[in-house]
Amino acid sequence: MKQILMRGVLLAFLALAFNQNAQAHVHYGDITNIGAAGIYDQFVPFGWAQGQIQPGTNVPQGALATTDDVNWYSFTLTQTSEITLSITSSDQAGPGTQLTAPAFSLYKGLFVDQSFDVNPLIPLGSNRGLVNTAASFTLTTDSLSLAQAQANERTINYITSATDGGTGTAELVNYLLGPGSYSVIAGGNSPYDLAVDQSGLQLGAIIAFTSTPVPVPAAFWLMSTFLAGLGLFGKRKNRLVA
């Protein structure tokens, strides 16, 4: 009974922490150890779709995604692994509260929390930036001056995206990645709606993540040893000829 109670408290704490993602600027929730069961979170229903519009176009600012419109997650791999990452619609908060079109983008690298943009569409020092869910993009960490901001820019490199395709689940299954730190930017893939934007509506889904290390085949090590041996033999032969 005590274990069940403690588990409930832990899940409630995690849910509170994760639900803050869409209400903050760049602020990651670490999903490295979240597991296949995942955890409930809430998302802006059009946040990810907005980011598909390339920053710098002539689209009005209201139709561009900022760092406040998406949820930020991170995970770290210590060795080459196959990952499975999914976001699934959920009405856990009640009927009609589910995110109907979940989507996410995966990047190599991490921003610093509270990173922002020097794009003229975003006021310098506002702690916000434009998000590109279709390509690599850059944010900065220093707002003392434009020159300092530009000198402290950091880029996360786009890898791939996943959308629900009408199934209610956006997922990558057994996707091979090397060691390192990764960013996940998630949200809804519904059309932008000004009234919904002004209402601050967020909808529910469950994010889940697992990783399985991929062992290096024994044959690779045997081949490496063989090639190294050939190299030493070649050097020794050259010395004898000399």
C-alpha positions as CSV (number, residue, x, y, z in Angstrom):
1,M,0.0,0.0,0.0
2,K,2.8,2.3,0.9
3,Q,4.6,1.6,-2.4
4,I,1.4,2.4,-4.3
5,L,1.0,5.7,-2.5
6,M,4.6,6.7,-3.1
7,R,4.3,5.8,-6.8
8,G,1.2,8.0,-7.0
9,V,3.0,10.9,-5.3
10,L,6.0,10.5,-7.7
11,L,3.7,10.4,-10.8
12,A,1.9,13.5,-9.6
13,F,5.2,15.3,-9.1
14,L,6.5,14.3,-12.6
15,A,3.2,15.4,-14.2
16,L,3.5,18.8,-12.5
17,A,7.1,19.2,-13.7
18,F,6.3,18.1,-17.2
19,N,3.2,20.3,-17.5
20,Q,5.3,23.4,-16.9
21,N,7.1,22.8,-20.2
22,A,4.5,24.4,-22.4
23,Q,4.2,27.4,-20.0
24,A,7.9,28.2,-19.9
25,H,10.5,29.3,-22.5
26,V,13.2,26.8,-23.4
27,H,13.0,24.4,-20.4
28,Y,13.7,20.7,-20.9
29,G,11.9,17.8,-19.3
30,D,14.4,14.9,-19.1
31,I,12.7,11.7,-20.5
32,T,15.9,9.5,-20.5
33,N,14.4,7.2,-17.9
34,I,10.7,7.7,-18.4
35,G,10.0,4.2,-19.8
36,A,7.4,2.7,-22.1
37,A,4.5,3.6,-19.8
38,G,5.4,7.3,-20.3
39,I,3.7,10.2,-18.5
40,Y,0.8,12.5,-19.2
41,D,1.5,16.1,-20.4
42,Q,-0.3,18.9,-22.0
43,F,0.5,20.6,-25.4
44,V,-0.5,23.6,-27.4
45,P,-2.8,22.1,-30.1
46,F,-1.1,23.9,-33.0
47,G,2.4,24.5,-31.6
48,W,4.4,22.0,-33.7
49,A,2.5,22.8,-36.9
50,Q,3.4,26.5,-36.6
51,G,7.1,25.6,-36.5
52,Q,6.8,24.0,-39.9
53,I,6.7,27.5,-41.3
54,Q,10.2,28.7,-42.0
55,P,11.2,31.6,-39.8
56,G,12.1,34.7,-42.0
57,T,9.1,34.3,-44.4
58,N,6.5,37.0,-44.8
59,V,4.0,35.1,-42.6
60,P,2.5,37.2,-39.8
61,Q,4.1,36.7,-36.4
62,G,0.9,35.1,-35.0
63,A,1.4,32.1,-37.3
64,L,5.0,31.4,-36.2
65,A,5.9,29.1,-33.4
66,T,7.9,30.5,-30.5
67,T,9.6,28.7,-27.7
68,D,6.5,29.1,-25.6
69,D,4.3,27.2,-28.1
70,V,6.0,23.8,-27.9
71,N,7.1,21.3,-25.2
72,W,10.8,20.7,-24.7
73,Y,12.2,17.3,-23.8
74,S,15.7,15.8,-23.7
75,F,17.4,12.5,-23.4
76,T,21.0,11.3,-23.3
77,L,22.5,8.1,-24.8
78,T,25.8,6.8,-23.4
79,Q,26.2,4.4,-26.4
80,T,24.7,3.6,-29.8
81,S,21.1,2.6,-29.1
82,E,17.7,1.9,-30.7
83,I,15.1,4.3,-29.3
84,T,11.4,4.2,-29.4
85,L,9.7,7.6,-28.8
86,S,6.0,8.2,-28.9
87,I,3.3,10.8,-28.1
88,T,-0.2,9.4,-27.9
89,S,-3.5,11.4,-27.5
90,S,-5.1,11.0,-24.1
91,D,-8.3,12.3,-22.5
92,Q,-6.9,11.7,-19.0
93,A,-8.1,15.1,-17.9
94,G,-11.7,14.3,-19.1
95,P,-13.6,13.9,-22.3
96,G,-12.5,16.2,-25.1
97,T,-9.2,17.1,-23.5
98,Q,-7.0,15.0,-25.7
99,L,-4.5,16.3,-28.2
100,T,-6.0,15.1,-31.5
101,A,-2.9,15.5,-33.7
102,P,0.4,15.0,-31.8
103,A,3.7,15.5,-33.5
104,F,7.3,16.0,-32.6
105,S,10.8,16.7,-34.1
106,L,14.1,15.2,-33.0
107,Y,17.4,17.1,-32.9
108,K,21.0,16.4,-32.0
109,G,22.2,18.7,-29.2
110,L,20.7,20.9,-26.5
111,F,20.0,24.5,-25.9
112,V,20.6,26.2,-22.6
113,D,17.4,26.8,-20.6
114,Q,15.9,30.2,-21.2
115,S,17.6,30.5,-24.6
116,F,16.1,33.1,-26.9
117,D,16.3,34.6,-30.4
118,V,17.9,37.6,-32.1
119,N,15.4,37.4,-35.0
120,P,13.9,40.9,-35.5
121,L,10.4,39.4,-35.1
122,I,11.3,38.6,-31.5
123,P,12.1,41.5,-29.1
124,L,15.7,41.1,-27.8
125,G,15.7,40.1,-24.1
126,S,12.1,38.7,-24.2
127,N,13.5,35.2,-23.4
128,R,11.6,33.8,-26.5
129,G,12.7,32.6,-29.9
130,L,11.3,31.2,-33.1
131,V,11.1,27.5,-33.4
132,N,11.7,25.5,-36.6
133,T,10.3,22.0,-36.4
134,A,11.4,21.3,-40.0
135,A,15.1,22.1,-39.9
136,S,18.1,22.9,-37.7
137,F,17.9,26.3,-36.0
138,T,19.8,28.6,-33.6
139,L,19.1,30.3,-30.3
140,T,21.3,32.3,-28.0
141,T,22.0,32.7,-24.3
142,D,23.3,36.2,-23.7
143,S,21.1,39.3,-23.9
144,L,23.6,42.0,-22.8
145,S,23.9,43.2,-26.4
146,L,23.2,42.0,-30.0
147,A,26.9,41.4,-30.5
148,Q,27.1,39.2,-27.3
149,A,23.9,37.4,-28.3
150,Q,25.3,36.5,-31.7
151,A,28.6,35.4,-30.2
152,N,26.8,33.0,-27.9
153,E,24.5,31.3,-30.4
154,R,24.0,27.6,-30.3
155,T,22.4,25.3,-32.9
156,I,20.5,22.0,-32.5
157,N,20.7,19.8,-35.6
158,Y,17.5,18.5,-37.1
159,I,17.3,14.7,-37.5
160,T,13.7,13.7,-38.2
161,S,10.0,14.3,-37.4
162,A,7.0,12.1,-36.6
163,T,3.3,13.0,-37.0
164,D,0.3,10.9,-36.0
165,G,-1.1,10.3,-39.5
166,G,-4.6,10.2,-38.1
167,T,-3.9,7.4,-35.6
168,G,-3.6,9.5,-32.5
169,T,0.1,8.5,-32.0
170,A,3.2,10.0,-33.4
171,E,6.2,7.7,-33.0
172,L,9.6,6.6,-34.0
173,V,10.2,2.8,-33.4
174,N,13.6,1.2,-33.0
175,Y,15.3,4.3,-34.4
176,L,19.1,4.0,-34.3
177,L,21.1,6.9,-32.7
178,G,24.6,7.3,-31.6
179,P,25.7,8.4,-28.1
180,G,25.0,12.0,-27.2
181,S,22.4,14.4,-26.0
182,Y,19.2,15.0,-27.9
183,S,16.3,17.5,-28.0
184,V,12.7,16.7,-28.7
185,I,10.3,19.5,-29.6
186,A,6.6,18.4,-29.4
187,G,3.1,19.8,-29.8
188,G,0.0,19.7,-31.9
189,N,-0.2,19.5,-35.7
190,S,-3.6,21.3,-36.0
191,P,-4.1,24.5,-37.9
192,Y,-3.4,27.8,-36.1
193,D,-6.4,29.3,-34.4
194,L,-6.2,32.8,-33.0
195,A,-9.1,32.4,-30.6
196,V,-7.6,29.1,-29.2
197,D,-4.2,30.9,-29.0
198,Q,-5.7,33.7,-26.9
199,S,-7.5,31.2,-24.7
200,G,-4.3,29.4,-23.7
201,L,-5.9,26.0,-24.3
202,Q,-3.6,23.0,-23.9
203,L,-4.6,19.4,-24.6
204,G,-3.4,16.1,-23.2
205,A,-1.2,13.3,-24.5
206,I,1.2,10.7,-23.1
207,I,4.9,10.8,-24.0
208,A,6.9,7.6,-23.7
209,F,10.6,6.8,-24.4
210,T,12.8,3.7,-24.2
211,S,16.3,3.0,-25.5
212,T,18.0,-0.3,-26.1
213,P,21.8,-0.4,-26.4
214,V,23.1,-2.0,-29.6
215,P,26.2,-4.1,-28.9
216,V,29.1,-3.8,-31.4
217,P,29.3,-7.1,-33.2
218,A,32.2,-9.3,-32.1
219,A,33.2,-9.6,-35.8
220,F,34.0,-5.9,-35.8
221,W,36.5,-6.3,-33.0
222,L,38.1,-9.3,-34.7
223,M,38.4,-7.4,-37.9
224,S,39.9,-4.4,-36.1
225,T,42.5,-6.6,-34.4
226,F,43.3,-8.2,-37.8
227,L,43.7,-4.8,-39.5
228,A,45.9,-3.5,-36.6
229,G,48.1,-6.6,-36.9
230,L,48.5,-6.0,-40.6
231,G,49.5,-2.4,-39.9
232,L,52.2,-3.5,-37.4
233,F,53.5,-6.2,-39.8
234,G,53.7,-3.6,-42.6
235,K,55.7,-1.2,-40.4
236,R,58.1,-4.0,-39.3
237,K,58.6,-5.1,-42.9
238,N,59.5,-1.5,-44.0
239,R,62.1,-1.3,-41.2
240,L,63.7,-4.5,-42.3
241,V,63.9,-3.3,-45.9
242,A,65.4,-0.1,-44.8
